[in-house]
């Protein structure tokens, strides 16, 4: 089993807005945030599901 690490403030999916807000505060562009929050997950799902 893979052990997952959850950063403070991101204990479940409902806290994604916190991550989005913090990324904006740190200067990430909207397209970069979307790649992290959605694009990466789609790549992972494609690799897992096939």
C-alpha positions in Angstrom: 0.0 0.0 0.0 1.2 3.5 -0.9 1.3 5.9 2.1 0.1 9.3 1.2 1.3 12.5 2.7 -1.2 15.3 3.2 0.2 18.8 3.6 -1.3 21.0 6.3 -4.5 22.6 5.0 -5.1 20.0 2.3 -6.6 17.1 4.3 -9.2 16.3 1.6 -10.4 17.5 -1.8 -12.6 20.2 -0.4 -9.5 22.2 0.5 -8.4 22.5 -3.2 -9.6 26.1 -3.1 -7.0 26.8 -0.4 -4.3 25.4 -2.7 -5.7 27.4 -5.7 -5.7 30.6 -3.6 -2.1 30.1 -2.3 -0.8 29.4 -5.8 -2.3 32.6 -7.0 -0.7 34.5 -4.1 2.6 33.0 -5.1 2.3 34.2 -8.6 1.1 31.1 -10.5 -1.0 31.9 -13.6 -4.5 30.5 -14.0 -3.3 28.0 -16.8 -0.5 26.8 -14.6 -2.9 26.2 -11.7 -5.3 24.2 -13.9 -2.4 22.0 -15.1 -1.5 21.2 -11.6 -5.0 20.6 -10.3 -6.6 18.9 -13.3 -4.0 18.2 -16.0 -1.7 16.1 -13.8 -4.6 14.0 -12.5 -5.8 13.3 -16.0 -2.3 12.0 -16.9 -2.2 9.8 -13.8 -5.7 8.4 -14.5 -4.7 7.6 -18.1 -1.6 5.7 -16.9 -3.5 3.8 -14.2 -6.6 3.0 -16.2 -4.9 2.6 -19.5 
